Amino acid sequence: MLLHPRTLKHHVAASSGGRYALNTIALTSMGVLSTDGHSLLLVPYPDADPKSAPKIEGVHAESPAPQAEPVLVALDDAAKAAAMVSKSRRNASPYTELLQVETDGDSIRFGATDLSAAQTMQVRQPEGAYPRVAGVIPDYTKAQAVTINIDTLLRSLKALKGVTQDEVVTLRIIDDQQAVGFSCKDGTAMLCMPIQVEKPEEHVPDQLAKLRGDGPGVAAPAAPEEGEDGGTEEASAPTETEMQEAQDVFESQPVIPQAAEPTPAPAATSKPKKYSRRKQVTAPANELADIIGG
């Protein structure tokens, strides 16, 4: 198994506190997984053939990735293993930029070489079971896919963090053709334009859906169900909003006068029943809408 050292250095594992297993990096069948209970990062293994890697005594690079239970690596051990890759000789061969990893029971062996010398390290897997993260991953089948440049997003978020005292930000997404809005309670607001691509749900694999275990491989919209006549079935039940709109239309219609029947004495007429109209609540003005004049 081959690993890029950056996957062991850049992670979202908890550095302290919480469940002990969250203070580790997990080597899984799909890649390197880390989480602190609030965010999750999955990085696939390098697209390189372990059979072509230079031989390192004591480390069998062709050892497969864990298939059943993930193999846990302590953060200190991960940092030490990543440091074995020589920065000065990384361009000598693509394989000098990678770590060779072999797992054997509770033992994990790391190896790195710059073609002139090799380093190896053996550590023990920390005790504890990694959390079943698949159970908390939402079903992204009908998710709105928006593609944003990473540098643009990172620069924008750093600027936002530097000018607001708020610790949270509200994210608003309309579709992949319009800017993504970020708003804070103190009135700070920001727009970030997406990158226009054709059918982002097809060219970007959704690894989270695969990790979830029962979703599609890409974030593509689900196909509509077919009815008995072969056509697509549409939802017939009205929503609460549609019902309220229909009630408002009904209440706005004039009352139809009823014809009075001739009687010896004038009959008392009852006033038409008035329907109470629900008071409309005006939503607070959105900061981004105020800026763009919407």
N, C-alpha and C positions, 0 to 999 in steps of 0.2 A: 504494500500500500504506500502511495506517495502522498505527501502533504506539502502545501506551500507554507513557509514559516509565518507569513502574515495572517493566516487563519488562526494561528495560535496566539498571536499578539493582539489582534483586533477582534474583540468579542464583546458580548453584552452580559457575560456571566457576573453574578454578584460577587463583589470583592470581599465582603464580610457580612455576617449576620444572615438571618433567614435559614432556609433549609440547607443543610450541608451540601447536598447534591447540586444545588444551584451555584455553589462556589467552584464548579468544575466545568470543563469542556467535554462534550460527548462526541465520540467518534461513532457515527451511525452508518447504516447501509446507504444513506443518501448523501452524506457529507458531514461536515463539522457543525455541530449544533451547540448553541449557547443561549441561555435565558436567565434573567434575574427575577422572573415572575411577572414583569411588566412589559418587557419587550423580548423578542425572539429573533435570532439570527441563524440562518442556514446557509452554509457555503459549500458548494459541491467540490469534490476532489479534483485535482488537476487532470486535464485531458492529456495524459502521458502514459506510455506503455511501461509498466514496471519491469518487463523483460529486457528492455533496452537500457535500463539504469546500470551504472557501473557497480560492480560487486563490492559490497562492504562486509567484511568478516563479522559474523555474529548477528547480522540483520538480514532477514529474508524479505526482500522488497516485494516479492510476488505473493506475499501473504494477503489474503482477501480482506476487504473491509468487513467489520462486524455486521452480521445479518440479523441475528435475533435480538439480543440485548445489547445496548450501546456500551462502548468501552469508555470509562471516565478517566480524564487526565486532570490532575490538580493544576491550578493556575501557576504556581511556582515552577512545577515541572515543565509546563507548556512554555513558559518564558525561557527557561534554560535550554530546552530543545531547540527553540527558534533561534537562539543566539549561536548555535553550533554552525549555522550556515555562514560561510565566509563572505563578507561583503566585498572584499577586494578581488575575489576570483569568481564572482557570480556569472560573469559573461563567458567563462571558459566553455561551458556546455549548459544546455537547458536543465540538465539533471543536477548540476551543482547548485541550482537555486532551490532545489526541493529536498525535503526530508524523506528518508526511507523509514517506514514504520512496520513493526511486526508485533502482533499481540499473541500472547500465549498464556491463557488462563488469566491470572491476576497480574501478570507481568507485561510491561510494554517496553519494547526496545526501539530506540531512535538512532538513526545513523545519518551522517552527512559527510560529503567528500568534496574536495576542490581538485581532484584528480591527482594530486601529489601526496596527500595525506587524508586520513579519515578519522572521524570522531564517532564514538558510540556512547550511548547512555541508556541505562536500564532503570526503570522506576516501577513502583507497584501502583496498581489501580486503587483509588480511594474506595472505602466501603460506602455502601448506600445505593439505593435504586434511583435512577434518574426519573423525574416526573413524566407521566404520560401526556405529553404536550398535544398529541393529536386530538384529545378530547376538548380542547379549548380553542381550536382553530375554527373560525366561522366557515360557512359554506359560501365561497366566492363565485358561485356559478352565475349569479345575476349582478355581480359587482360592476360598477362603472370603472373602466380602465382609463387612467390618465397617465401619460408619459411625461416626465419632467427631468431636465438635465440635473444630474446630481450636484455639480458644482454650483449651479444657479440656486438650487434649493438650499444647499448648505450655507452659501453666502447670504441668502435672504433670511434664513433662520438665525444666523449669527447676528445680523443687523437688527433683527426684531428683538432678540434677547438683550442686546446692548442698550436699547432705548426704552424698554418697558420694565416695570417693576413686577408685573404679573408673572406667576409661575406656570400658568396654563394658557393655551391659545385655542381658539375655535377654528376648525377647518371647514370650509364650504366648497363643495365640488358640484358643478352643474353637469358638465360633460367634458369630453376630451377636446372640444373646440373653444372653450372659454377659460378665462383665467381662474386659477384656484385662489380663493380668498382666505386670509388669515386675520382674525380679529381678537383683540384683547379687551378686557373689561374697562381698562383705563382709556379706551378710545384709539389706541394704536392699531393700525390696520396695514395690510400689505397684500399685494397681488403678485402672483407668480404664473407666468405664461407657460402652458404645456408645449411640448414638441409635437408637431403635426406628423403623424405616421399613419400608414394605411393598416387598418384592422389590428390594433395593438394586441388584441386578445389572441391573435394567431402567431405573431412573431415573438412574443414573450412567454416562455413557459412558466406556468404557475406551480412552483415546487411546493408551495404551502398546501395546495389542493392534494398533491400526491402524499405529502406528509400527513395530512388529515386522514387519508386512507380510504375515503369513500367518495371523493370528488373527482371531477375530470382533470386531465393533465394540463389544460389551459383554461384561463378565465374567460370562457366563451359563454354567451347567453344560452340558456336551455332552449331546446326546440319546443314549440307549442304542441300541446297534446291534440290528437286528432279525434273528432267526434265520430258518431256512427255513420254519418253520411260521407266521411272522408275529409270533411272540412275541418278547419281548426276551431277548437272550442274556446270561446271567450267567457270570461267570468261574467255571470249574470246578476250576482248579488250586488246591489248598489252600496257604495261606501257611505260613511256618515256624512261626509261633505256633500255628496250628491243628494242625499236625502234632505239636508238642510237647505240646499239651493232650491230643490223642488218645493219645499215648504214656503220659502220666501217668495217664489214666483206665485204660488197659490194665494198667499196673503195679499199680494200686490194687485190682484184682480178685483175689479169693482163688483159689489154685491148685486146679483140679479134681482130686480124688484118682482114681487109676486103679485099676480092680478087678484084684486079684492072681489069677492063674490057679493052681489047685491043682497042686502039684509034690511029688515025693517028699521033697525037701529044701527048706527055706526059702530062697527066692532073695533075693539081696542087692538091696535097693531103692536106687535112686539118688535123691538129693535133687533136688527141682525146681529148675530153673535160675532164678536170681534176676537180674532186669534191673537194671542200675545206673541209679539215678535222677540226673538232672542237678541239681547243686547250684543252688538258687535264690539269685540275688543281689538283695539288697534295695537298691532305689534310694535315694539320699540324699533326706532329707525336703525338701520344697519349702517355701520361706519363706512364700509366700502361703497354702498349705494350713495351715501352723502357725498363722497369724494368724486365719483364719476357722474354725479348729477342725476342718478336714477330715482 
